[in-house]
């Protein structure tokens, strides 16, 4: 039976990025702030920027919607009979 394919066990190998470089070492005693407070400040700042961005987008969309209503109300409808 020469038409049968011989199956070879395939081995998956992964190459990780961290194999190329050593992680950065940080001396916790030299930090001015607690490491968890730095993370909390980062997430609060991110939430503030995202909130401001969403607020500005909604405000712009609201202004555009109001101006469209004013334009449509100022022009009288013409009825063709």
HUUR-V500440 format. One record per backbone hydrogen bond with DSSP energy under -1.0 kcal/mol. NH is the residue of the N-H (numbers start at 1). CO is the residue of the C=O. If there is no record, write none. Layout:
nh | co
NH | CO
NH | CO
//
This chain:
nh | co
20 | 17
30 | 27
38 | 34
39 | 35
40 | 36
41 | 37
42 | 38
43 | 39
44 | 40
45 | 41
46 | 42
47 | 43
48 | 44
49 | 45
50 | 46
51 | 47
52 | 48
53 | 49
54 | 50
55 | 51
56 | 52
57 | 53
58 | 54
59 | 55
60 | 56
61 | 57
62 | 58
63 | 59
64 | 60
65 | 61
66 | 62
67 | 63
68 | 64
69 | 65
70 | 66
71 | 67
72 | 68
73 | 69
74 | 70
75 | 71
//
